[in-house]
Amino acid sequence: MEWAYIAQYLTEDYMHDLAKAAAIQTDLQKRYPDTVFVNPRILFADVEEVTGGQAMACCLEMMEKCNLLILTSDFTANLLEWENAKEMDIPIFYYMGENEPLARCFDEY
Protein backbone atom coordinates (compact mmCIF):
# COMPACT_ATOMS: atom_id res chain seq x y z
CA MET A 1 0.00 0.00 0.00
CA GLU A 2 1.30 3.45 -0.90
CA TRP A 3 1.25 6.49 1.38
CA ALA A 4 0.72 9.91 -0.17
CA TYR A 5 1.40 13.24 1.54
CA ILE A 6 -0.94 16.04 0.45
CA ALA A 7 0.66 19.50 0.58
CA GLN A 8 -1.98 22.20 0.56
CA TYR A 9 -1.57 25.96 0.43
CA LEU A 10 -3.13 27.54 3.50
CA THR A 11 -4.98 30.84 3.60
CA GLU A 12 -6.28 33.03 6.40
CA ASP A 13 -9.65 31.27 6.15
CA TYR A 14 -9.13 28.24 8.37
CA MET A 15 -12.58 26.71 7.86
CA HIS A 16 -12.34 27.09 4.08
CA ASP A 17 -8.92 25.40 4.11
CA LEU A 18 -10.23 22.55 6.25
CA ALA A 19 -13.26 22.00 3.99
CA LYS A 20 -11.04 22.08 0.90
CA ALA A 21 -8.61 19.59 2.50
CA ALA A 22 -11.46 17.21 3.30
CA ALA A 23 -12.87 17.47 -0.23
CA ILE A 24 -9.48 16.79 -1.83
CA GLN A 25 -8.75 13.84 0.44
CA THR A 26 -12.24 12.39 -0.10
CA ASP A 27 -11.88 12.70 -3.88
CA LEU A 28 -8.47 11.05 -3.91
CA GLN A 29 -9.46 8.27 -1.49
CA LYS A 30 -12.44 7.34 -3.68
CA ARG A 31 -10.29 7.17 -6.79
CA TYR A 32 -7.23 5.53 -5.23
CA PRO A 33 -8.54 3.18 -2.50
CA ASP A 34 -5.20 1.35 -2.14
CA THR A 35 -3.39 4.53 -1.07
CA VAL A 36 -3.30 6.06 2.38
CA PHE A 37 -3.52 9.86 2.13
CA VAL A 38 -1.91 12.01 4.82
CA ASN A 39 -3.21 15.58 4.90
CA PRO A 40 -1.63 17.76 7.62
CA ARG A 41 -4.52 20.25 7.53
CA ILE A 42 -6.85 17.47 8.64
CA LEU A 43 -4.38 15.94 11.11
CA PHE A 44 -3.86 19.29 12.89
CA ALA A 45 -7.49 20.42 12.64
CA ASP A 46 -8.18 20.24 16.37
CA VAL A 47 -4.75 21.31 17.62
CA GLU A 48 -4.70 24.90 18.81
CA GLU A 49 -1.23 25.32 20.29
CA VAL A 50 0.96 24.31 17.36
CA THR A 51 3.10 27.05 15.85
CA GLY A 52 3.89 27.22 12.15
CA GLY A 53 7.42 25.96 12.73
CA GLN A 54 6.28 23.05 14.88
CA ALA A 55 3.63 22.10 12.37
CA MET A 56 6.08 22.21 9.44
CA ALA A 57 8.59 20.06 11.33
CA CYS A 58 5.85 17.48 11.95
CA CYS A 59 4.72 17.71 8.33
CA LEU A 60 8.20 17.05 6.97
CA GLU A 61 8.59 14.11 9.35
CA MET A 62 5.29 12.66 8.08
CA MET A 63 6.32 13.25 4.49
CA GLU A 64 9.46 11.14 4.99
CA LYS A 65 7.18 8.15 5.68
CA CYS A 66 5.28 8.61 2.40
CA ASN A 67 5.90 7.19 -1.06
CA LEU A 68 4.71 10.25 -2.99
CA LEU A 69 3.89 13.92 -2.66
CA ILE A 70 0.73 15.54 -4.00
CA LEU A 71 0.78 19.32 -4.42
CA THR A 72 -2.51 21.19 -4.49
CA SER A 73 -3.65 24.71 -5.35
CA ASP A 74 -0.88 27.25 -5.60
CA PHE A 75 2.04 24.92 -6.27
CA THR A 76 4.67 27.59 -5.53
CA ALA A 77 3.41 27.87 -1.95
CA ASN A 78 4.49 24.28 -1.30
CA LEU A 79 8.16 24.88 -2.12
CA LEU A 80 9.54 23.39 1.11
CA GLU A 81 7.67 20.13 0.63
CA TRP A 82 8.68 20.06 -3.04
CA GLU A 83 12.37 20.56 -2.18
CA ASN A 84 12.27 17.82 0.46
CA ALA A 85 10.54 15.39 -1.89
CA LYS A 86 13.21 16.03 -4.52
CA GLU A 87 15.98 15.39 -1.96
CA MET A 88 14.28 12.16 -0.85
CA ASP A 89 13.58 11.08 -4.43
CA ILE A 90 9.83 10.93 -3.76
CA PRO A 91 7.66 11.20 -6.91
CA ILE A 92 5.69 14.46 -7.07
CA PHE A 93 2.20 14.85 -8.50
CA TYR A 94 -0.13 17.82 -8.93
CA TYR A 95 -3.76 17.59 -7.87
CA MET A 96 -5.60 19.26 -10.76
CA GLY A 97 -9.14 19.02 -9.43
CA GLU A 98 -11.97 16.69 -8.62
CA ASN A 99 -12.08 13.66 -10.93
CA GLU A 100 -9.03 14.98 -12.82
CA PRO A 101 -6.03 12.67 -13.19
CA LEU A 102 -2.98 13.49 -11.10
CA ALA A 103 -0.29 15.18 -13.19
CA ARG A 104 3.29 13.96 -12.71
CA CYS A 105 5.90 16.62 -12.05
CA PHE A 106 8.96 16.15 -14.24
CA ASP A 107 10.42 19.64 -14.31
CA GLU A 108 12.02 22.07 -11.91
CA TYR A 109 10.03 24.46 -9.76
Secondary structure, DSSP 8 states (H G I E B T S, - for coil): -EEEEEE----S-HHHHHHHHHHHHHHHHHH-TTEEEE-HHHHTTT--S--HHHHHHHHHHHHHT-SEEEE-SSGGGGHHHHHHHHHTT--EEE--STT---EE--S--
